[in-house]
Amino acid sequence: AAMLFLPPVTGFAVFFCLFHSPRHFREGWAAIDTDVRQATSLRIAAITAAGFGITALIYAANSFRGVPAGLFEASMMTLSALTVPHMLLATILERATIKRGRSPGEPLSGSVKKYSAA
């Protein structure tokens, strides 16, 4: 609904942050053993904090007026270049998973292994 009622960039950001990214994060997190999750949690938190910090520095450097136009344009071009291959791969993997009688979040046998600390 956000894509229908918000400006395009804002609608995309809401969709990406609230729906798309958390779904992929949950699927990836489920494929990792508990001991590895515990070992990587601090790294994930640090990378997330660094991302927020970099964002805050960009806004501060631009006098809190937003993201500089060149950086915004480069970000949009990168996202658009990655979207089609990402969607094709996700669709192919989902169809292959369903064809094998598994739910979309479940890994394919033999092609995706559960990560472990060993």
C-alpha positions in Angstrom: 0.0 0.0 0.0 2.9 2.3 0.7 3.9 2.2 -3.0 0.4 3.5 -3.9 0.1 6.3 -1.5 3.6 7.6 -0.9 6.1 9.3 -3.3 8.0 6.6 -5.3 11.3 6.8 -3.4 9.6 6.9 0.0 7.3 4.0 -0.9 10.2 1.9 -2.1 12.1 2.7 1.1 9.1 1.7 3.3 8.6 -1.5 1.3 12.3 -2.4 1.3 12.9 -1.7 5.0 9.7 -3.2 6.4 9.0 -6.2 4.1 11.7 -7.2 1.6 14.9 -6.9 3.7 13.4 -8.5 6.9 12.2 -11.5 4.8 15.6 -12.2 3.4 17.2 -11.7 6.7 14.9 -14.2 8.4 15.6 -16.8 5.7 19.3 -16.4 5.9 19.2 -16.4 9.7 17.2 -19.6 9.7 19.9 -21.3 7.6 22.6 -20.6 10.2 23.3 -22.7 13.3 22.7 -21.2 16.7 26.4 -21.0 17.7 27.2 -19.2 14.5 24.3 -16.8 15.1 25.7 -15.9 18.5 29.2 -15.5 17.1 28.0 -13.2 14.3 25.4 -11.2 16.2 28.0 -8.6 17.4 29.4 -8.2 13.9 25.9 -7.7 12.5 25.2 -5.1 15.2 28.5 -3.3 14.5 27.9 -3.2 10.7 24.3 -1.9 11.3 25.6 0.8 13.7 28.3 1.8 11.2 25.6 2.1 8.5 23.5 4.4 10.7 26.7 6.3 11.6 27.6 6.8 7.9 24.1 7.9 7.1 24.2 10.5 10.0 27.5 11.8 8.8 26.2 12.3 5.2 23.2 14.2 6.5 25.4 16.3 8.9 27.9 17.1 6.1 25.0 18.2 4.0 23.6 20.5 6.8 20.7 18.0 7.4 19.1 18.9 4.1 19.1 15.3 2.8 21.3 13.1 0.7 23.4 14.9 -1.9 21.9 14.5 -5.4 24.9 12.7 -6.9 24.9 10.1 -4.1 21.2 9.6 -4.3 21.4 9.2 -8.1 24.2 6.7 -7.8 22.3 4.7 -5.2 19.2 4.6 -7.4 21.2 3.4 -10.4 22.9 0.7 -8.3 19.6 -0.5 -6.9 18.0 -0.6 -10.4 21.0 -2.5 -11.8 20.7 -5.1 -9.0 16.9 -5.5 -9.0 16.3 -7.6 -12.1 19.1 -10.2 -11.4 17.9 -10.4 -7.8 14.3 -10.9 -8.7 15.2 -13.5 -11.4 17.3 -15.5 -9.0 14.7 -15.3 -6.2 12.0 -16.4 -8.6 14.0 -19.3 -10.1 15.0 -20.6 -6.6 11.5 -20.3 -5.3 10.0 -22.2 -8.2 12.6 -24.9 -7.9 11.9 -25.2 -4.2 8.1 -25.4 -4.7 8.6 -27.9 -7.5 10.5 -30.2 -5.1 7.6 -30.0 -2.6 9.2 -27.7 -0.1 8.1 -24.4 1.3 9.9 -21.3 -0.2 11.9 -20.6 3.0 13.3 -24.2 3.2 16.7 -24.8 1.5 17.0 -27.0 -1.6 18.5 -30.4 -0.8 22.2 -30.6 -1.7 22.4 -27.1 -3.1 22.1 -25.0 0.0 23.6 -26.3 3.3 22.9 -25.1 6.8 26.0 -23.1 7.9 27.7 -24.3 11.1 30.7 -23.4 13.1 32.5 -26.6 12.4 
